[in-house]
């Protein structure tokens, strides 16, 4: 980590511009020219000593950059240069393909792959009787070895006989298509903000209660629902992008929207 002395520039105490604003711009220049995404910033104490300021003034400058999305503050660890957020876009497609398109190395850790009886909640979502056999496929999805999301898929077992007798699939939708002829044709998403539970926080390596994007999806083949999924995305790594169009008006461009479902 670079120390505070490596930050170029000095404050003009005769200027009418507030000290925290001057420091904010010096830090911004340092971040843009010297630091990479994820790099740590010197501590408030070090910055206060370097520029001869009260820590409250330093904190004000850092808070402003956090509010702009230039910096991320992680409780107990420090302040870091923000990583670019990935567009979370809506389409039935492969997580692996999307990460590779972005030049990132995709990976997944299987958390469970088993057949269970549908709980009352799952039965309602899948529109079946409680206790109906369902395949649960739960994964931690990673990119460049960093956790990105936790995905939970629930598939009606009678549509995928013998599915859990083999190894977990590396690409769920590809196996459903090639082995069972189930090509997801359309789906419905419900998107909401939520807070990380203790178990999800541990998996995603975020603080308990950290903001997440929660997406519930019902995916269909023709008129039959086949897959119900719940995904928890790190809000510090994703932003939601949704194209809008007035009914009856043709779009002047071809949108290529994505949804990471692997």
C-alpha positions, 0 to 999 in steps of 0.5 A: 500500500502506498503511504500518504507521503506519495500523494502529490500536491499541497493545500492552499490555505489562503484559498476560499475553497474549503480544505476538505474540497481541496483534499478531495480533489488531490485524492481524486487525482491520486486515485485516477493516476496512481491507484487501481480498483481495489487498492487501499487508501491511506488511513485517515490518521496518515492523511491528517498527518500528511496534510496537517488537517483534523481527522474530521476534515479528512473524513469529510473529503473521503465521505464525499468520494464514497458518496460519488462511488469513487471509494468504498468504505469497508467496516473494519478493513479500511477505504478502497478504490471502488471497482467498476460495477457490472451491468446486471441486465435481464436475459436468459443466458449463461453466467460463464459466457457473460463473464468471459465476454467481459474478460473475466474468469468465471467459476462456481462453488457448488453449495448443494445439488440434491432432490428435496420435497417442496416446502410450502413456499416453494410449492407456491412459487412452482405452483405444485403441491407441497412435498413435490420432488424438486431439484435444489441447485445452489451455487456461489458464483465467482469472477476472477476468484471474487464472489459475485452472487449466490444463486439458488435454482429449484427445478421440478424433478419430474422434468429432469429424471436422473439429474442428481445421479450425476455430477453437478452441471457447470452450466445449468441451462446448457444441460437442461437444453442438451440433456432434457430438451428444456430451452427456457423461452421466457421468464418473469423477474421480481427485483428488490433490495435486501440486506445480507443475512449472516450466511449470505454475508459469509459467502459473498464476503460482505458485512452482515446487513450489507445491501444486496440485489435480490432477484426472484425468477420464474422461467418457463418452457412454453406455458409450463414453469420449469425453474424457480430461482433466487439470486443474491447479487453484491450491490457493490459489484452490480448495477441494474440496467433496463432498456425502456421503450414506448409501446408501438415505437421501434427502438433505433438500436439493438439492445443486447441485455443480459442476465447471469443465470449460468 
